[in-house]
């Protein structure tokens, strides 16, 4: 059982906001008060995520020097209390820190400000986990698409690129009723302190979370007057979401999915980046000593410090290049156009995310065995692909530069699917997208990749794979 239920909510983050006039007054107040007052004001200033960590240190040092100097100068000159009071209310100096580039808007605000309708439906899974299902609604539409994120992510992934390149927006423009799923464990879900909450793995993501999403989706459409038998449901999933999608359709008799579009689906993890191979055994050994149940950045003050550090990285081209290079060694993708190069809110959203240690253990289990199995090891999901149904289109898409889940691992799903369908390839598709790493498949697609994925969502990209088995 998870031991983390004793801890405070790992998502209790400080309020993040853009710089306001009150921030300016607090900053400039440092320069007209004594050291004690400066120290009191610095606490409020340092709690803001609008500045970098190094900026805070530099500002506080400058504040201390100026305040001390002013205080000693007044003491030396023997100024009166009235003089000091007049100085304290003098016009403040100009603020020293720039505006932040961090965009902390949540999914509802992003969608509405982009000019699209938004709705949210809360539902409970069969094991009583309450999850939010986001929606860009078209109540009368019979074509439905459900987007499902991967590990350390949320529905944010599908709207983060903006209305020009966000797959959720484009699917809505093409006439789909769009649903955005959220797995248990991400910051948009609730009940993280409930006993046993973190005792889940990828099996639960597929058999409980996705099953609940599809059931809720179907019931919602039924309530809006659309016959469920006339629905055409496409499930688009990324990374761990792809593994959960395959678990769902392979184990659920009436899964209702007509088309799967899986972007770098996890499950087959025989190869992994060097960093993962290096740290995997260390983390695995540590969890055998003490399994704390959840993997996240905690306490909140550490997330705030890392957010500030990102601001420092953003402002230095050298530091930004180094940061992007390190990320690319694990996730792949072209360094020059890597989505984390902007440092925007992408990295901070990862800092907010969490997952269970059981998910990590299951990934490590897949890596060591080379098999796509259940947590217990009793079920080989790839051998159950025959249960998906021959009439379901399955599109498996890999990024040519993906180092986390390279094309060689994605094609293992294709091989297993063809074997399960007794050699039939008419509804099995495999494609490799050039210049795509792991996160580019949701956050920074090239125009060619974007068009390819959209064509598969709409059913136009149906050419069979010619991969040699």
C-alpha positions as CSV (number, residue, x, y, z in Angstrom):
1,X,0.0,0.0,0.0
2,X,1.1,3.6,-0.6
3,X,2.8,5.4,2.3
4,X,2.2,8.8,0.8
5,X,-1.3,9.3,2.1
6,X,0.2,10.8,5.3
7,X,1.8,13.7,3.4
8,X,0.4,17.0,2.5
9,X,-1.2,17.4,-0.9
10,X,1.7,17.4,-3.4
11,X,-0.3,19.8,-5.6
12,X,-0.7,22.5,-3.0
13,X,1.4,25.0,-5.1
14,X,1.8,28.7,-4.4
15,X,-0.4,31.0,-6.4
16,X,1.4,32.0,-9.6
17,X,0.5,35.2,-11.2
18,X,1.7,37.9,-13.5
19,X,3.6,40.9,-12.1
20,X,1.2,43.5,-10.6
21,X,1.5,47.1,-9.3
22,X,1.6,45.7,-5.8
23,X,4.7,43.7,-6.7
24,X,6.4,46.9,-7.9
25,X,5.6,48.8,-4.6
26,X,6.9,45.9,-2.6
27,X,10.1,45.8,-4.6
28,X,10.8,49.5,-4.5
29,X,9.9,49.7,-0.8
30,X,13.1,47.9,-0.1
31,X,15.1,51.0,-1.1
32,X,13.5,53.4,1.3
33,X,13.4,51.3,4.5
34,X,15.8,49.9,7.0
35,X,17.3,46.3,6.9
36,X,14.5,44.8,9.1
37,X,11.7,46.2,6.9
38,X,13.6,45.0,3.8
39,X,13.9,41.5,5.2
40,X,10.1,41.4,5.9
41,X,9.3,42.6,2.4
42,X,11.7,40.2,0.8
43,X,9.6,37.2,2.1
44,X,6.6,38.4,0.0
45,X,8.8,39.2,-3.0
46,X,10.6,35.8,-3.0
47,X,7.2,34.0,-3.0
48,X,6.4,35.2,-6.5
49,X,7.2,33.0,-9.4
50,X,7.5,35.9,-11.8
51,X,11.3,36.2,-11.4
52,X,14.2,33.8,-11.8
53,X,16.1,32.3,-8.8
54,X,19.3,34.2,-9.6
55,X,17.3,37.4,-10.1
56,X,15.9,37.0,-6.6
57,X,19.3,36.5,-5.1
58,X,20.7,39.5,-7.0
59,X,17.7,41.7,-6.1
60,X,17.9,40.8,-2.4
61,X,21.6,41.4,-2.2
62,X,21.1,44.8,-3.9
63,X,18.3,45.6,-1.6
64,X,20.3,44.7,1.5
65,X,23.3,46.8,0.4
66,X,21.2,49.8,-0.5
67,X,19.0,49.6,2.6
68,X,21.9,49.2,4.9
69,X,23.8,52.0,3.2
70,X,20.8,54.3,3.4
71,X,20.2,53.4,7.1
72,X,23.9,54.0,8.0
73,X,23.9,57.3,6.0
74,X,20.9,58.6,7.9
75,X,22.3,57.5,11.2
76,X,25.6,59.2,10.5
77,X,24.0,62.4,9.5
78,X,21.7,62.3,12.5
79,X,18.6,62.8,10.6
80,X,15.4,63.3,12.6
81,X,12.4,61.0,12.7
82,X,10.5,63.4,10.5
83,X,13.3,63.3,7.9
84,X,13.4,59.6,7.9
85,X,9.6,59.5,7.5
86,X,9.7,61.9,4.6
87,X,12.4,59.7,2.9
88,X,10.3,56.6,3.4
89,X,7.5,58.1,1.4
90,X,9.7,59.5,-1.4
91,X,9.2,58.4,-5.0
92,X,10.5,54.8,-5.3
93,X,13.2,53.7,-7.7
94,X,12.3,51.8,-10.9
95,X,11.7,48.1,-10.5
96,X,14.7,45.9,-11.3
97,X,13.1,42.6,-12.5
98,X,11.6,42.1,-15.9
99,X,8.2,40.7,-16.6
100,X,8.0,37.0,-16.6
101,X,7.3,34.8,-19.6
102,X,5.5,32.2,-17.6
103,X,2.0,31.6,-18.8
104,X,0.0,30.0,-16.0
105,X,-3.4,29.8,-17.7
106,X,-5.2,26.5,-17.1
107,X,-6.9,24.5,-19.9
108,X,-10.4,26.1,-19.5
109,X,-8.9,29.6,-19.9
110,X,-6.7,28.6,-22.8
111,X,-9.6,27.1,-24.7
112,X,-12.0,30.0,-24.1
113,X,-9.5,32.7,-24.9
114,X,-8.8,30.9,-28.2
115,X,-12.4,31.4,-29.0
116,X,-13.6,27.8,-28.5
117,X,-16.4,26.5,-26.3
118,X,-15.4,24.6,-23.2
119,X,-17.1,22.2,-20.8
120,X,-16.0,19.9,-18.0
121,X,-17.6,16.7,-16.9
122,X,-16.6,15.0,-13.6
123,X,-17.1,11.2,-13.3
124,X,-16.2,8.4,-11.0
125,X,-14.4,5.3,-12.2
126,X,-15.6,1.9,-11.0
127,X,-13.0,2.0,-8.3
128,X,-14.3,5.4,-7.0
129,X,-11.6,7.7,-8.5
130,X,-13.1,11.1,-9.6
131,X,-11.6,12.4,-12.8
132,X,-12.4,15.5,-15.0
133,X,-13.2,15.0,-18.6
134,X,-12.6,18.2,-20.6
135,X,-14.6,18.9,-23.7
136,X,-14.9,21.2,-26.7
137,X,-18.5,20.4,-27.3
138,X,-20.4,19.8,-30.5
139,X,-23.6,18.2,-29.0
140,X,-25.1,17.2,-32.3
141,X,-21.9,15.7,-33.8
142,X,-21.8,11.9,-34.3
143,X,-18.0,12.0,-34.9
144,X,-16.2,12.0,-31.6
145,X,-12.5,12.1,-30.7
146,X,-11.1,11.4,-27.3
147,X,-7.5,12.7,-26.7
148,X,-5.5,11.0,-24.0
149,X,-2.2,12.3,-22.6
150,X,0.9,10.3,-21.4
151,X,2.9,10.2,-18.2
152,X,3.7,13.4,-16.3
153,X,1.1,15.2,-18.5
154,X,-2.5,16.3,-18.7
155,X,-5.1,17.5,-21.1
156,X,-3.0,20.6,-21.4
157,X,-0.8,18.8,-24.0
158,X,-3.5,18.9,-26.6
159,X,-4.2,22.7,-26.4
160,X,-0.7,24.0,-25.4
161,X,0.5,24.6,-29.0
162,X,-2.3,27.1,-29.5
163,X,-5.2,27.2,-31.9
164,X,-3.0,27.1,-35.0
165,X,-1.3,23.7,-34.1
166,X,-3.2,22.2,-31.2
167,X,-4.8,18.9,-32.3
168,X,-7.8,19.5,-30.1
169,X,-8.7,22.8,-31.8
170,X,-8.2,21.4,-35.3
171,X,-10.3,18.3,-34.6
172,X,-13.1,20.6,-33.4
173,X,-12.7,22.8,-36.6
174,X,-13.2,19.6,-38.6
175,X,-16.5,18.9,-37.0
176,X,-15.6,16.5,-34.2
177,X,-17.0,16.6,-30.7
178,X,-13.7,16.8,-28.8
179,X,-13.1,15.2,-25.4
180,X,-9.8,15.6,-23.4
181,X,-9.1,12.9,-20.9
182,X,-7.1,13.2,-17.6
183,X,-5.5,10.2,-15.9
184,X,-5.6,9.8,-12.2
185,X,-2.5,11.3,-10.6
186,X,-2.2,14.5,-12.7
187,X,-2.8,17.9,-11.0
188,X,-6.2,18.3,-12.6
189,X,-7.6,15.3,-10.7
190,X,-8.9,15.2,-7.1
191,X,-8.5,13.0,-4.0
192,X,-4.8,12.7,-4.0
193,X,-4.8,12.4,-0.2
194,X,-7.4,9.6,-0.1
195,X,-6.0,6.4,1.4
196,X,-4.7,4.0,-1.3
197,X,-5.1,6.7,-4.0
198,X,-1.5,6.2,-5.4
199,X,-1.8,2.4,-5.5
200,X,-2.3,2.3,-9.3
201,X,-0.3,1.4,-12.4
202,X,-0.8,1.6,-16.2
203,X,-3.4,-1.3,-15.9
204,X,-5.7,1.0,-14.0
205,X,-5.2,3.8,-16.5
206,X,-6.5,1.5,-19.2
207,X,-9.1,-0.6,-17.4
208,X,-10.5,2.0,-15.1
209,X,-9.7,5.5,-16.3
210,X,-10.2,5.1,-20.0
211,X,-13.1,2.8,-19.5
212,X,-14.8,5.4,-17.4
213,X,-14.0,8.2,-19.9
214,X,-15.6,6.3,-22.8
215,X,-18.6,5.3,-20.8
216,X,-19.1,8.9,-19.7
217,X,-18.6,10.1,-23.2
218,X,-21.2,7.7,-24.6
219,X,-23.7,8.5,-21.8
220,X,-23.3,12.3,-22.4
221,X,-24.0,11.9,-26.1
222,X,-27.0,9.7,-25.3
223,X,-28.4,12.4,-23.0
224,X,-27.9,14.9,-25.8
225,X,-30.1,12.8,-28.1
226,X,-27.4,11.0,-30.2
227,X,-27.9,7.3,-30.6
228,X,-24.7,5.6,-29.3
229,X,-25.0,3.1,-32.1
230,X,-24.5,5.9,-34.6
231,X,-21.4,7.3,-32.8
232,X,-18.0,7.0,-34.5
233,X,-15.3,7.3,-31.8
234,X,-11.6,7.9,-32.5
235,X,-9.1,7.5,-29.6
236,X,-5.9,9.5,-30.0
237,X,-3.3,8.8,-27.3
238,X,0.4,9.6,-26.7
239,X,3.1,7.6,-24.9
240,X,1.8,5.9,-21.8
241,X,-1.7,6.9,-23.0
242,X,-1.1,4.7,-26.0
243,X,-0.2,1.8,-23.8
244,X,-3.4,2.4,-21.7
245,X,-5.4,2.6,-24.9
246,X,-4.2,-0.8,-26.1
247,X,-4.9,-2.3,-22.7
248,X,-8.4,-0.9,-22.8
249,X,-9.4,-2.1,-26.2
250,X,-7.6,-5.5,-25.7
251,X,-9.4,-6.3,-22.4
252,X,-12.8,-4.6,-22.9
253,X,-15.3,-6.6,-24.9
254,X,-17.5,-3.7,-26.0
255,X,-14.9,-0.9,-26.1
256,X,-16.9,1.2,-28.7
257,X,-13.7,2.5,-30.3
258,X,-13.7,2.6,-34.1
259,X,-10.2,4.1,-34.7
260,X,-7.0,4.3,-32.7
261,X,-4.3,6.9,-33.5
262,X,-1.4,6.1,-31.2
263,X,1.6,8.5,-31.1
264,X,4.7,6.8,-29.8
265,X,2.7,4.3,-27.7
266,X,4.5,2.8,-24.7
267,X,4.3,-0.8,-23.8
268,X,7.4,-2.3,-25.5
269,X,10.3,-0.7,-23.7
270,X,13.2,-3.0,-24.7
271,X,15.4,-0.1,-25.5
272,X,15.7,3.1,-23.4
273,X,18.0,6.2,-23.3
274,X,21.3,5.8,-21.4
275,X,20.1,8.0,-18.6
276,X,17.0,5.7,-18.0
277,X,19.2,2.6,-18.1
278,X,21.6,4.3,-15.6
279,X,19.0,5.5,-13.1
280,X,16.5,2.7,-13.5
281,X,18.3,0.2,-11.3
282,X,19.1,2.9,-8.7
283,X,15.5,4.0,-8.4
284,X,14.3,0.4,-8.4
285,X,16.6,-0.5,-5.6
286,X,15.6,2.5,-3.6
287,X,12.0,1.7,-3.9
288,X,12.6,-1.8,-2.6
289,X,14.0,-0.2,0.6
290,X,11.2,2.4,0.9
291,X,8.3,2.8,-1.5
292,X,6.9,6.2,-1.0
293,X,4.1,5.6,-3.4
294,X,4.3,8.8,-5.6
295,X,6.9,10.3,-7.8
296,X,6.6,14.1,-7.9
297,X,8.4,17.3,-7.1
298,X,7.6,18.1,-3.5
299,X,7.3,20.2,-1.4
300,X,5.7,23.1,-3.4
301,X,8.6,25.5,-2.5
302,X,10.9,23.2,-4.5
303,X,8.7,23.6,-7.6
304,X,8.7,27.3,-7.1
305,X,12.5,27.3,-6.9
306,X,12.7,25.3,-10.1
307,X,10.2,27.6,-11.8
308,X,12.4,30.5,-10.9
309,X,15.5,28.7,-12.2
310,X,13.7,28.2,-15.5
311,X,13.4,32.0,-15.8
312,X,17.2,32.2,-15.4
313,X,17.7,29.6,-18.1
314,X,15.3,31.4,-20.4
315,X,17.3,34.6,-20.2
316,X,20.6,33.0,-21.0
317,X,21.0,31.6,-24.5
318,X,23.9,29.4,-23.4
319,X,22.0,27.9,-20.4
320,X,18.9,27.5,-22.6
321,X,20.9,25.6,-25.2
322,X,22.4,23.3,-22.5
323,X,19.0,22.7,-21.0
324,X,17.4,21.8,-24.3
325,X,20.4,19.5,-25.2
326,X,20.0,17.6,-21.9
327,X,16.2,17.2,-22.5
328,X,16.9,16.0,-26.0
329,X,19.3,13.2,-24.8
330,X,16.3,11.6,-23.1
331,X,13.3,12.5,-25.2
332,X,15.0,13.1,-28.6
333,X,14.0,15.6,-31.2
334,X,15.9,18.3,-33.0
335,X,17.7,20.6,-30.6
336,X,17.3,23.8,-32.6
337,X,13.5,23.5,-32.7
338,X,12.9,21.7,-29.4
339,X,9.6,22.7,-27.7
340,X,11.3,23.2,-24.4
341,X,13.5,25.8,-26.0
342,X,10.8,28.4,-25.2
343,X,10.8,27.4,-21.5
344,X,7.2,28.8,-21.5
345,X,4.8,26.9,-19.2
346,X,5.7,23.5,-20.7
347,X,8.4,22.6,-18.1
348,X,6.4,24.0,-15.2
349,X,3.4,21.8,-16.1
350,X,5.8,18.8,-15.9
351,X,6.9,20.0,-12.5
352,X,3.2,20.0,-11.5
353,X,2.6,16.5,-12.6
354,X,3.0,13.2,-10.7
355,X,2.6,9.5,-11.1
356,X,2.7,6.5,-8.9
357,X,5.8,4.5,-8.2
358,X,3.9,1.4,-9.5
359,X,3.8,3.0,-12.9
360,X,7.6,3.4,-12.8
361,X,7.9,-0.2,-11.7
362,X,5.7,-1.4,-14.5
363,X,7.7,0.5,-17.1
364,X,10.9,-1.0,-15.6
365,X,9.3,-4.4,-15.8
366,X,8.5,-3.9,-19.5
367,X,12.1,-2.8,-20.1
368,X,13.7,-5.8,-18.4
369,X,11.3,-8.4,-19.9
370,X,10.8,-6.8,-23.3
371,X,7.1,-7.8,-23.0
372,X,4.0,-5.7,-22.8
373,X,2.4,-7.4,-19.7
374,X,0.1,-6.6,-16.8
375,X,1.4,-5.5,-13.4
376,X,1.1,-9.1,-12.2
377,X,2.8,-10.5,-15.3
378,X,-0.1,-12.9,-15.8
379,X,-1.5,-11.2,-18.9
380,X,0.5,-10.5,-22.1
381,X,-1.5,-7.7,-23.6
382,X,0.1,-8.0,-27.0
383,X,-1.2,-11.6,-27.2
384,X,-4.7,-10.2,-26.6
385,X,-4.7,-7.8,-29.6
386,X,-7.1,-10.2,-31.4
387,X,-9.8,-9.0,-29.0
388,X,-9.6,-5.5,-30.4
389,X,-11.7,-6.5,-33.5
390,X,-10.6,-6.7,-37.1
391,X,-12.9,-3.8,-38.0
392,X,-10.9,-1.3,-35.8
393,X,-8.4,0.9,-37.7
394,X,-5.2,1.1,-35.7
395,X,-2.6,3.8,-36.6
396,X,0.8,3.5,-34.9
397,X,3.0,6.6,-35.4
398,X,6.6,6.9,-34.3
399,X,8.9,9.9,-34.2
400,X,12.1,9.3,-36.2
401,X,14.2,11.1,-33.5
402,X,12.3,9.8,-30.5
403,X,14.8,8.3,-28.0
404,X,12.4,7.5,-25.3
405,X,10.1,5.2,-27.4
406,X,12.0,4.8,-30.7
407,X,10.4,3.5,-33.9
408,X,11.8,0.0,-33.3
409,X,9.6,-0.3,-30.2
410,X,6.5,1.2,-31.8
411,X,6.7,-1.3,-34.6
412,X,6.5,-4.2,-32.0
413,X,2.9,-3.2,-31.5
414,X,2.3,-3.4,-35.2
415,X,3.9,-6.9,-35.4
416,X,1.8,-8.1,-32.5
417,X,-1.4,-6.7,-34.1
418,X,-0.8,-8.4,-37.4
419,X,0.0,-11.7,-35.7
420,X,-3.2,-11.4,-33.6
421,X,-5.2,-10.6,-36.8
422,X,-3.8,-13.6,-38.5
423,X,-1.7,-11.7,-41.0
424,X,-4.4,-9.2,-42.0
425,X,-2.8,-5.8,-42.5
426,X,-5.7,-3.9,-44.2
427,X,-6.6,-2.0,-40.9
428,X,-3.2,-1.9,-39.4
429,X,-1.0,1.1,-40.1
430,X,2.6,2.1,-39.1
431,X,4.3,5.4,-40.0
432,X,7.5,7.2,-39.0
433,X,7.4,11.0,-38.9
434,X,10.7,12.7,-39.7
435,X,12.3,15.2,-37.3
436,X,10.0,14.3,-34.5
437,X,11.1,13.5,-31.0
438,X,8.9,12.3,-28.2
439,X,7.3,15.5,-27.0
440,X,7.1,17.0,-30.5
441,X,4.3,14.5,-31.2
442,X,2.0,16.6,-29.1
443,X,3.7,20.0,-28.5
444,X,5.6,20.9,-31.7
445,X,4.6,19.0,-34.8
446,X,6.0,20.0,-38.2
447,X,3.4,20.8,-40.8
448,X,4.0,17.5,-42.5
449,X,3.6,15.6,-39.2
450,X,0.5,17.6,-38.3
451,X,-1.1,16.9,-41.6
452,X,-0.3,13.2,-41.4
453,X,-1.8,12.8,-37.9
454,X,-5.0,14.8,-38.9
455,X,-5.5,12.7,-42.0
456,X,-5.5,9.6,-39.8
457,X,-7.9,11.1,-37.3
458,X,-10.4,11.9,-40.1
459,X,-9.9,8.5,-41.7
460,X,-8.2,9.8,-44.9
461,X,-4.8,8.4,-44.1
462,X,-5.7,4.7,-44.5
463,X,-2.9,3.3,-46.6
464,X,-1.8,-0.1,-45.2
465,X,1.7,-0.4,-43.8
466,X,4.3,-2.1,-46.0
467,X,6.7,-2.9,-43.1
468,X,8.4,-6.2,-43.7
469,X,7.6,-8.6,-40.8
